Amino acid sequence: MKTNKQKPMRQGDVLILPVKKIPSNLVRTKQLTLALGEATGHHHTIYGGAVGYATSETELSEYFEVTDATADLTHQEHTRISIPNGKYRKVIQSEYIEQDNRKVVD
């Protein structure tokens, strides 16, 4: 059985999970931004070496594929992380506060 040996990665509130395939109903995005900061304007973005996928080309990427040997995920306040070749899904992490689930804000 072939397994994906990549491990989950995290940058701030963005969790990157390896996947075996990208859903066929998604389309390529115009840019590969995974998350936008509502208050600061900061963003988690990959510039080159990867292709993003979402339900429309103008949405934030939900899945992406690193097509080069590696691609760098950048953010203005976090350390750049290098993501190896492969397919991935983005998850925005949530926090649990006083019986209320909400997205983690960067």
MMTF fields as JSON, N, C-alpha, C and O atoms, coordinates in Angstrom:
{
  "mmtfVersion": "1.0.0",
  "mmtfProducer": "UNKNOWN",
  "numBonds": 423,
  "numAtoms": 424,
  "numGroups": 106,
  "numChains": 1,
  "numModels": 1,
  "chainsPerModel": [1],
  "groupsPerChain": [106],
  "chainIdList": ["A"],
  "bondAtomList": [4, 2, 8, 6, 12, 10, 16, 14, 20, 18, 24, 22, 28, 26, 32, 30, 36, 34, 40, 38, 44, 42, 48, 46, 52, 50, 56, 54, 60, 58, 64, 62, 68, 66, 72, 70, 76, 74, 80, 78, 84, 82, 88, 86, 92, 90, 96, 94, 100, 98, 104, 102, 108, 106, 112, 110, 116, 114, 120, 118, 124, 122, 128, 126, 132, 130, 136, 134, 140, 138, 144, 142, 148, 146, 152, 150, 156, 154, 160, 158, 164, 162, 168, 166, 172, 170, 176, 174, 180, 178, 184, 182, 188, 186, 192, 190, 196, 194, 200, 198, 204, 202, 208, 206, 212, 210, 216, 214, 220, 218, 224, 222, 228, 226, 232, 230, 236, 234, 240, 238, 244, 242, 248, 246, 252, 250, 256, 254, 260, 258, 264, 262, 268, 266, 272, 270, 276, 274, 280, 278, 284, 282, 288, 286, 292, 290, 296, 294, 300, 298, 304, 302, 308, 306, 312, 310, 316, 314, 320, 318, 324, 322, 328, 326, 332, 330, 336, 334, 340, 338, 344, 342, 348, 346, 352, 350, 356, 354, 360, 358, 364, 362, 368, 366, 372, 370, 376, 374, 380, 378, 384, 382, 388, 386, 392, 390, 396, 394, 400, 398, 404, 402, 408, 406, 412, 410, 416, 414, 420, 418],
  "bondOrderList": [1, 1, 1, 1, 1, 1, 1, 1, 1, 1, 1, 1, 1, 1, 1, 1, 1, 1, 1, 1, 1, 1, 1, 1, 1, 1, 1, 1, 1, 1, 1, 1, 1, 1, 1, 1, 1, 1, 1, 1, 1, 1, 1, 1, 1, 1, 1, 1, 1, 1, 1, 1, 1, 1, 1, 1, 1, 1, 1, 1, 1, 1, 1, 1, 1, 1, 1, 1, 1, 1, 1, 1, 1, 1, 1, 1, 1, 1, 1, 1, 1, 1, 1, 1, 1, 1, 1, 1, 1, 1, 1, 1, 1, 1, 1, 1, 1, 1, 1, 1, 1, 1, 1, 1, 1],
  "groupList": [{"groupName": "MET", "atomNameList": ["N", "CA", "C", "O"], "elementList": ["N", "C", "C", "O"], "formalChargeList": [0, 0, 0, 0], "bondAtomList": [1, 0, 2, 1, 3, 2], "bondOrderList": [1, 1, 2], "singleLetterCode": "M", "chemCompType": "L-PEPTIDE LINKING"}, {"groupName": "LYS", "atomNameList": ["N", "CA", "C", "O"], "elementList": ["N", "C", "C", "O"], "formalChargeList": [0, 0, 0, 0], "bondAtomList": [1, 0, 2, 1, 3, 2], "bondOrderList": [1, 1, 2], "singleLetterCode": "K", "chemCompType": "L-PEPTIDE LINKING"}, {"groupName": "THR", "atomNameList": ["N", "CA", "C", "O"], "elementList": ["N", "C", "C", "O"], "formalChargeList": [0, 0, 0, 0], "bondAtomList": [1, 0, 2, 1, 3, 2], "bondOrderList": [1, 1, 2], "singleLetterCode": "T", "chemCompType": "L-PEPTIDE LINKING"}, {"groupName": "ASN", "atomNameList": ["N", "CA", "C", "O"], "elementList": ["N", "C", "C", "O"], "formalChargeList": [0, 0, 0, 0], "bondAtomList": [1, 0, 2, 1, 3, 2], "bondOrderList": [1, 1, 2], "singleLetterCode": "N", "chemCompType": "L-PEPTIDE LINKING"}, {"groupName": "GLN", "atomNameList": ["N", "CA", "C", "O"], "elementList": ["N", "C", "C", "O"], "formalChargeList": [0, 0, 0, 0], "bondAtomList": [1, 0, 2, 1, 3, 2], "bondOrderList": [1, 1, 2], "singleLetterCode": "Q", "chemCompType": "L-PEPTIDE LINKING"}, {"groupName": "PRO", "atomNameList": ["N", "CA", "C", "O"], "elementList": ["N", "C", "C", "O"], "formalChargeList": [0, 0, 0, 0], "bondAtomList": [1, 0, 2, 1, 3, 2], "bondOrderList": [1, 1, 2], "singleLetterCode": "P", "chemCompType": "L-PEPTIDE LINKING"}, {"groupName": "ARG", "atomNameList": ["N", "CA", "C", "O"], "elementList": ["N", "C", "C", "O"], "formalChargeList": [0, 0, 0, 0], "bondAtomList": [1, 0, 2, 1, 3, 2], "bondOrderList": [1, 1, 2], "singleLetterCode": "R", "chemCompType": "L-PEPTIDE LINKING"}, {"groupName": "GLY", "atomNameList": ["N", "CA", "C", "O"], "elementList": ["N", "C", "C", "O"], "formalChargeList": [0, 0, 0, 0], "bondAtomList": [1, 0, 2, 1, 3, 2], "bondOrderList": [1, 1, 2], "singleLetterCode": "G", "chemCompType": "PEPTIDE LINKING"}, {"groupName": "ASP", "atomNameList": ["N", "CA", "C", "O"], "elementList": ["N", "C", "C", "O"], "formalChargeList": [0, 0, 0, 0], "bondAtomList": [1, 0, 2, 1, 3, 2], "bondOrderList": [1, 1, 2], "singleLetterCode": "D", "chemCompType": "L-PEPTIDE LINKING"}, {"groupName": "VAL", "atomNameList": ["N", "CA", "C", "O"], "elementList": ["N", "C", "C", "O"], "formalChargeList": [0, 0, 0, 0], "bondAtomList": [1, 0, 2, 1, 3, 2], "bondOrderList": [1, 1, 2], "singleLetterCode": "V", "chemCompType": "L-PEPTIDE LINKING"}, {"groupName": "LEU", "atomNameList": ["N", "CA", "C", "O"], "elementList": ["N", "C", "C", "O"], "formalChargeList": [0, 0, 0, 0], "bondAtomList": [1, 0, 2, 1, 3, 2], "bondOrderList": [1, 1, 2], "singleLetterCode": "L", "chemCompType": "L-PEPTIDE LINKING"}, {"groupName": "ILE", "atomNameList": ["N", "CA", "C", "O"], "elementList": ["N", "C", "C", "O"], "formalChargeList": [0, 0, 0, 0], "bondAtomList": [1, 0, 2, 1, 3, 2], "bondOrderList": [1, 1, 2], "singleLetterCode": "I", "chemCompType": "L-PEPTIDE LINKING"}, {"groupName": "SER", "atomNameList": ["N", "CA", "C", "O"], "elementList": ["N", "C", "C", "O"], "formalChargeList": [0, 0, 0, 0], "bondAtomList": [1, 0, 2, 1, 3, 2], "bondOrderList": [1, 1, 2], "singleLetterCode": "S", "chemCompType": "L-PEPTIDE LINKING"}, {"groupName": "ALA", "atomNameList": ["N", "CA", "C", "O"], "elementList": ["N", "C", "C", "O"], "formalChargeList": [0, 0, 0, 0], "bondAtomList": [1, 0, 2, 1, 3, 2], "bondOrderList": [1, 1, 2], "singleLetterCode": "A", "chemCompType": "L-PEPTIDE LINKING"}, {"groupName": "GLU", "atomNameList": ["N", "CA", "C", "O"], "elementList": ["N", "C", "C", "O"], "formalChargeList": [0, 0, 0, 0], "bondAtomList": [1, 0, 2, 1, 3, 2], "bondOrderList": [1, 1, 2], "singleLetterCode": "E", "chemCompType": "L-PEPTIDE LINKING"}, {"groupName": "HIS", "atomNameList": ["N", "CA", "C", "O"], "elementList": ["N", "C", "C", "O"], "formalChargeList": [0, 0, 0, 0], "bondAtomList": [1, 0, 2, 1, 3, 2], "bondOrderList": [1, 1, 2], "singleLetterCode": "H", "chemCompType": "L-PEPTIDE LINKING"}, {"groupName": "TYR", "atomNameList": ["N", "CA", "C", "O"], "elementList": ["N", "C", "C", "O"], "formalChargeList": [0, 0, 0, 0], "bondAtomList": [1, 0, 2, 1, 3, 2], "bondOrderList": [1, 1, 2], "singleLetterCode": "Y", "chemCompType": "L-PEPTIDE LINKING"}, {"groupName": "PHE", "atomNameList": ["N", "CA", "C", "O"], "elementList": ["N", "C", "C", "O"], "formalChargeList": [0, 0, 0, 0], "bondAtomList": [1, 0, 2, 1, 3, 2], "bondOrderList": [1, 1, 2], "singleLetterCode": "F", "chemCompType": "L-PEPTIDE LINKING"}],
  "groupTypeList": [0, 1, 2, 3, 1, 4, 1, 5, 0, 6, 4, 7, 8, 9, 10, 11, 10, 5, 9, 1, 1, 11, 5, 12, 3, 10, 9, 6, 2, 1, 4, 10, 2, 10, 13, 10, 7, 14, 13, 2, 7, 15, 15, 15, 2, 11, 16, 7, 7, 13, 9, 7, 16, 13, 2, 12, 14, 2, 14, 10, 12, 14, 16, 17, 14, 9, 2, 8, 13, 2, 13, 8, 10, 2, 15, 4, 14, 15, 2, 6, 11, 12, 11, 5, 3, 7, 1, 16, 6, 1, 9, 11, 4, 12, 14, 16, 11, 14, 4, 8, 3, 6, 1, 9, 9, 8],
  "groupIdList": [1, 2, 3, 4, 5, 6, 7, 8, 9, 10, 11, 12, 13, 14, 15, 16, 17, 18, 19, 20, 21, 22, 23, 24, 25, 26, 27, 28, 29, 30, 31, 32, 33, 34, 35, 36, 37, 38, 39, 40, 41, 42, 43, 44, 45, 46, 47, 48, 49, 50, 51, 52, 53, 54, 55, 56, 57, 58, 59, 60, 61, 62, 63, 64, 65, 66, 67, 68, 69, 70, 71, 72, 73, 74, 75, 76, 77, 78, 79, 80, 81, 82, 83, 84, 85, 86, 87, 88, 89, 90, 91, 92, 93, 94, 95, 96, 97, 98, 99, 100, 101, 102, 103, 104, 105, 106],
  "secStructList": [7, 7, 7, 7, 7, 7, 7, 7, 3, 3, 3, 6, 6, 3, 3, 3, 3, 3, 7, 1, 7, 7, 7, 6, 6, 7, 3, 3, 7, 1, 1, 3, 3, 3, 3, 3, 7, 6, 6, 6, 7, 7, 3, 3, 3, 3, 7, 1, 1, 3, 3, 3, 3, 3, 1, 1, 6, 6, 1, 7, 7, 1, 3, 3, 3, 3, 3, 3, 3, 3, 3, 3, 3, 3, 7, 1, 1, 1, 7, 7, 3, 3, 3, 3, 3, 3, 3, 3, 3, 3, 3, 3, 7, 3, 3, 3, 3, 6, 6, 3, 3, 3, 3, 7, 7, 7],
  "xCoordList": [0.832, 0.0, 0.882, 1.774, 0.637, 1.399, 0.817, -0.389, 1.686, 1.226, 1.952, 3.076, 1.304, 1.928, 2.756, 2.199, 4.073, 4.949, 5.072, 5.754, 4.429, 4.467, 3.696, 2.71, 4.158, 3.503, 2.724, 3.045, 1.702, 0.986, 1.949, 2.931, 1.653, 2.455, 1.513, 0.322, 2.05, 1.212, 1.982, 3.176, 1.264, 1.798, 0.691, -0.302, 0.857, -0.196, -1.46, -1.435, -2.568, -3.858, -4.131, -5.211, -3.17, -3.35, -2.661, -1.454, -3.452, -2.947, -2.902, -3.879, -1.783, -1.59, -1.559, -0.695, -2.517, -2.614, -2.319, -2.904, -1.428, -1.192, -2.445, -3.145, -2.719, -3.842, -3.353, -2.327, -4.099, -3.728, -4.159, -3.483, -5.323, -5.758, -6.571, -7.079, -6.68, -7.451, -8.816, -8.886, -9.909, -11.245, -11.385, -10.94, -11.997, -12.091, -13.055, -13.022, -13.909, -14.868, -14.264, -14.945, -13.01, -12.383, -11.678, -11.303, -11.502, -10.812, -9.562, -9.443, -8.637, -7.41, -7.739, -8.587, -7.065, -7.258, -6.276, -5.228, -6.624, -5.756, -4.478, -3.418, -4.574, -3.387, -3.498, -4.58, -2.385, -2.397, -2.311, -1.282, -3.41, -3.537, -4.428, -5.528, -3.95, -4.683, -5.561, -6.615, -5.14, -5.92, -5.566, -4.434, -6.557, -6.38, -6.684, -7.625, -5.88, -6.147, -7.205, -7.054, -8.27, -9.361, -8.936, -9.298, -8.177, -7.811, -6.526, -6.406, -5.564, -4.226, -3.945, -3.06, -4.684, -4.371, -3.24, -2.854, -2.701, -1.666, -2.281, -3.497, -1.441, -1.948, -0.95, 0.261, -1.484, -0.691, -0.727, -1.769, 0.409, 0.442, 1.678, 2.757, 1.494, 2.604, 2.765, 1.808, 3.974, 4.265, 5.115, 6.34, 4.5, 5.243, 5.575, 5.682, 5.735, 6.079, 4.911, 5.089, 3.687, 2.501, 1.271, 1.291, 0.204, -1.071, -2.17, -2.233, -3.044, -4.142, -5.442, -5.618, -6.361, -7.661, -8.76, -8.571, -9.908, -11.083, -12.315, -12.207, -13.491, -14.729, -14.862, -15.635, -14.112, -14.05, -12.636, -11.906, -12.256, -10.872, -10.532, -9.353, -11.529, -11.27, -11.33, -11.081, -11.652, -11.711, -10.327, -9.384, -10.23, -9.004, -8.837, -9.817, -7.619, -7.346, -7.677, -7.29, -8.392, -8.726, -7.754, -7.432, -7.307, -6.343, -5.234, -5.429, -4.067, -3.005, -2.054, -1.989, -1.32, -0.308, 1.011, 1.097, 2.042, 3.395, 3.966, 4.147, 4.249, 4.703, 6.223, 6.777, 6.9, 8.361, 8.824, 8.001, 10.119, 10.64, 10.102, 9.758, 10.033, 9.435, 8.808, 9.105, 7.943, 7.376, 7.29, 7.054, 7.481, 7.496, 6.164, 5.635, 5.628, 4.43, 4.901, 5.676, 4.428, 4.889, 3.76, 2.579, 4.159, 3.25, 4.095, 5.259, 3.527, 4.267, 4.766, 5.757, 4.11, 4.506, 4.967, 5.281, 5.012, 5.421, 6.648, 6.924, 7.378, 8.524, 8.042, 7.059, 8.738, 8.446, 8.641, 9.609, 7.713, 7.905, 7.998, 7.302, 8.867, 9.084, 8.236, 8.352, 7.384, 6.476, 6.972, 7.157, 7.189, 7.697, 6.658, 5.457, 7.141, 6.298, 5.2, 5.456, 3.966, 2.843, 1.531, 1.481, 0.474, -0.876, -1.285, -0.963, -2.015, -2.342, -3.729, -4.283, -4.267, -5.528, -5.253, -4.511, -5.858, -5.727, -6.903, -8.046, -6.611, -7.643, -7.347, -6.221, -8.354, -8.202, -8.551, -9.667, -7.606, -7.821, -8.828, -8.936, -9.569, -10.573, -10.124, -9.304, -10.676, -10.42, -11.746, -12.781, -11.7, -12.904, -12.825, -11.94, -13.756, -13.779, -15.195, -16.138, -15.34, -16.62, -17.795, -18.76, -17.697, -18.767, -19.068, -20.186, -18.059, -18.272, -17.069, -15.936, -17.313, -16.254, -16.123, -17.129, -14.907, -14.68, -13.337, -12.45, -13.192, -11.922, -10.849, -11.111, -9.638, -8.509, -8.19, -8.139, -7.975, -7.664, -6.188, -5.651, -5.537, -4.103, -3.807, -2.645],
  "yCoordList": [-1.176, 0.0, 1.247, 1.377, 2.159, 3.388, 4.422, 4.667, 5.029, 6.055, 7.355, 7.357, 8.467, 9.775, 9.983, 10.051, 10.085, 10.191, 11.615, 11.846, 12.575, 13.953, 14.058, 13.353, 14.943, 15.165, 16.47, 17.355, 16.6, 17.88, 19.002, 18.777, 20.212, 21.392, 22.494, 22.461, 23.476, 24.568, 25.879, 25.941, 26.926, 28.284, 29.158, 29.424, 29.607, 30.38, 29.556, 28.439, 30.097, 29.408, 28.497, 27.912, 28.366, 27.533, 26.18, 26.106, 25.126, 23.758, 23.186, 23.292, 22.585, 21.991, 20.48, 19.94, 19.797, 18.343, 17.686, 18.079, 16.697, 15.967, 15.177, 14.644, 15.109, 14.325, 13.483, 13.783, 12.432, 11.582, 12.18, 12.006, 12.907, 13.531, 14.78, 14.97, 15.616, 16.853, 16.59, 16.015, 16.998, 16.74, 17.248, 18.349, 16.45, 16.759, 17.902, 18.434, 18.296, 19.375, 20.768, 21.767, 20.859, 22.15, 22.679, 21.91, 24.007, 24.655, 25.357, 25.623, 25.653, 26.359, 27.779, 28.439, 28.245, 29.609, 30.547, 30.116, 31.837, 32.815, 33.052, 33.285, 32.993, 33.107, 32.076, 31.555, 31.786, 30.736, 31.36, 31.282, 31.977, 32.516, 31.576, 31.237, 31.156, 30.198, 30.878, 30.351, 32.044, 32.74, 34.221, 34.603, 35.048, 36.491, 36.926, 36.431, 37.856, 38.42, 39.499, 40.438, 39.374, 40.342, 41.718, 42.736, 41.756, 43.026, 43.627, 44.847, 42.779, 43.272, 43.359, 44.104, 42.612, 42.539, 41.568, 41.42, 40.904, 39.9, 38.693, 38.507, 37.877, 36.737, 35.598, 35.806, 34.383, 33.165, 32.842, 32.446, 33.009, 32.893, 32.135, 32.253, 31.35, 30.689, 31.391, 31.512, 31.847, 32.537, 31.629, 31.636, 30.866, 30.036, 28.658, 28.451, 27.723, 26.364, 25.519, 24.379, 26.086, 25.356, 25.892, 26.985, 25.102, 25.465, 25.303, 24.286, 26.319, 26.273, 25.835, 25.983, 25.292, 24.828, 25.233, 25.169, 25.651, 26.014, 25.836, 25.387, 26.187, 26.03, 27.084, 26.899, 28.206, 29.183, 29.759, 29.709, 30.301, 30.764, 31.992, 32.308, 32.695, 33.9, 33.656, 34.58, 32.446, 32.138, 31.82, 31.561, 31.847, 31.394, 29.904, 29.16, 29.48, 28.072, 27.191, 27.489, 26.108, 25.116, 23.93, 23.31, 23.638, 22.571, 23.178, 24.205, 22.54, 22.974, 21.819, 20.849, 21.965, 20.971, 21.686, 22.627, 21.24, 21.756, 20.994, 19.778, 21.719, 21.107, 21.109, 20.296, 22.003, 22.014, 21.085, 20.456, 21.002, 20.175, 20.67, 19.87, 21.99, 22.613, 23.939, 24.482, 24.453, 25.793, 26.406, 25.697, 27.718, 28.39, 29.057, 29.817, 28.761, 29.425, 30.614, 30.455, 31.817, 33.042, 33.722, 33.545, 34.501, 35.327, 36.428, 36.204, 37.593, 38.751, 38.596, 39.228, 37.778, 37.655, 36.252, 36.019, 35.33, 33.967, 33.588, 34.173, 32.603, 32.077, 31.391, 30.65, 31.646, 30.983, 29.483, 29.044, 28.691, 27.241, 26.691, 27.137, 25.722, 25.077, 23.81, 22.937, 23.719, 22.58, 21.694, 22.178, 20.416, 19.514, 19.196, 19.368, 18.737, 18.315, 17.385, 16.462, 17.639, 16.797, 17.552, 18.71, 16.891, 17.463, 17.705, 16.922, 18.829, 19.239, 19.872, 20.361, 19.84, 20.513, 21.501, 21.204, 22.682, 23.703, 23.613, 23.421, 23.752, 23.809, 25.024, 25.194, 25.874, 26.987, 26.448, 25.98, 26.514, 25.943, 26.753, 27.97, 26.04, 26.663, 26.575, 25.733, 27.458, 27.39, 27.278, 27.739, 26.67, 26.461, 27.36, 27.204, 28.303, 29.242, 29.302, 29.629, 28.985, 29.081, 28.551, 29.268, 27.301, 26.613, 27.189, 27.062, 27.83, 28.438, 28.126, 28.471, 27.481, 27.237, 28.459, 29.022, 28.876, 29.971, 29.799, 29.122, 30.428, 30.351, 31.086, 32.108, 30.551, 31.214, 32.433, 32.323, 33.593, 34.816, 35.096, 35.097, 35.332, 35.597, 37.028, 37.433],
  "zCoordList": [0.0, 0.0, 0.0, 0.838, -0.934, -1.031, -0.072, -0.07, 0.748, 1.673, 1.401, 0.899, 1.735, 1.623, 2.882, 3.978, 2.749, 3.899, 4.416, 5.415, 3.761, 4.232, 5.544, 5.758, 6.413, 7.696, 7.651, 6.858, 8.497, 8.582, 8.966, 9.673, 8.492, 8.801, 9.244, 8.938, 9.97, 10.423, 10.336, 10.628, 9.926, 9.952, 10.521, 9.844, 11.764, 12.417, 12.522, 13.039, 12.036, 12.118, 10.929, 10.837, 10.015, 8.827, 9.027, 9.257, 8.935, 9.027, 7.613, 6.871, 7.237, 5.913, 6.082, 6.773, 5.439, 5.543, 4.198, 3.189, 4.157, 2.915, 2.526, 3.387, 1.218, 0.706, -0.471, -1.08, -0.778, -1.91, -3.241, -4.255, -3.235, -4.484, -4.186, -3.081, -5.191, -5.107, -5.732, -6.818, -5.073, -5.622, -7.062, -7.385, -7.906, -9.338, -9.646, -10.756, -8.708, -8.973, -8.754, -8.987, -8.315, -8.057, -9.306, -10.191, -9.366, -10.479, -9.956, -8.76, -10.858, -10.482, -10.048, -10.649, -9.004, -8.535, -9.23, -9.712, -9.277, -9.926, -9.132, -9.713, -7.81, -6.958, -5.848, -5.579, -5.209, -4.203, -2.807, -2.136, -2.392, -1.046, -0.257, -0.694, 0.909, 1.728, 2.77, 3.128, 3.263, 4.287, 4.278, 3.984, 4.607, 4.716, 6.144, 6.765, 6.661, 7.979, 7.863, 7.08, 8.633, 8.554, 9.065, 8.475, 10.148, 10.771, 10.22, 10.117, 9.865, 9.519, 8.026, 7.606, 7.225, 5.801, 5.496, 4.337, 6.516, 6.291, 5.594, 5.62, 4.976, 4.223, 4.206, 4.277, 4.111, 3.956, 2.467, 1.945, 1.775, 0.319, -0.148, 0.431, -1.215, -1.902, -3.25, -4.015, -3.53, -4.796, -5.682, -5.567, -6.545, -7.49, -6.951, -5.742, -7.872, -7.504, -7.055, -6.625, -7.154, -6.718, -7.443, -8.009, -7.413, -8.049, -7.007, -6.316, -6.894, -5.941, -6.594, -7.803, -5.785, -6.268, -5.285, -4.07, -5.822, -5.02, -5.892, -7.033, -5.365, -6.141, -7.229, -8.169, -7.121, -8.211, -8.258, -7.268, -9.403, -9.577, -8.746, -8.586, -8.211, -7.424, -5.912, -5.137, -5.48, -4.052, -3.5, -4.248, -2.174, -1.518, -1.791, -1.828, -1.977, -2.279, -1.086, 0.044, -1.344, -0.322, -0.396, 0.617, -1.593, -1.858, -2.701, -3.35, -2.69, -3.594, -3.846, -3.091, -4.938, -5.294, -5.503, -6.293, -4.792, -4.992, -6.178, -6.118, -7.256, -8.504, -8.635, -9.374, -7.935, -7.901, -6.774, -6.11, -6.563, -5.467, -4.126, -3.256, -3.964, -2.78, -3.179, -4.243, -2.325, -2.48, -1.089, -0.111, -0.995, 0.299, 0.603, -0.208, 1.791, 2.295, 3.121, 4.065, 2.761, 3.405, 4.178, 3.88, 5.175, 5.963, 6.594, 6.928, 6.757, 7.248, 8.688, 9.055, 9.511, 10.912, 11.309, 12.476, 10.373, 10.679, 9.868, 8.821, 10.367, 9.638, 8.365, 8.377, 7.282, 6.003, 6.176, 6.798, 5.619, 5.676, 4.256, 3.344, 4.104, 2.815, 2.761, 3.621, 1.743, 1.606, 0.466, -0.65, 0.725, -0.316, -1.387, -1.182, -2.513, -3.63, -3.135, -2.362, -3.591, -3.197, -3.242, -3.656, -2.815, -2.803, -1.351, -0.458, -1.134, 0.22, 0.304, -0.681, 1.536, 1.847, 2.969, 3.906, 2.865, 3.89, 4.857, 4.442, 6.153, 7.181, 8.046, 8.514, 8.264, 9.194, 10.572, 10.799, 11.481, 12.8, 13.601, 13.453, 14.461, 15.316, 16.764, 17.13, 17.576, 19.0, 19.738, 19.256, 20.891, 21.684, 22.906, 23.747, 22.999, 24.122, 24.675, 23.954, 25.954, 26.654, 25.839, 25.575, 25.452, 24.757, 23.375, 22.877, 22.749, 21.436, 20.538, 20.875, 19.409, 18.428, 17.544, 17.111, 17.27, 16.33, 15.662, 16.182, 14.483, 13.775, 14.558, 15.191, 14.504, 15.108, 14.254, 13.029, 14.871, 14.144, 14.289, 15.397, 13.177, 13.134, 13.493, 13.509]
}
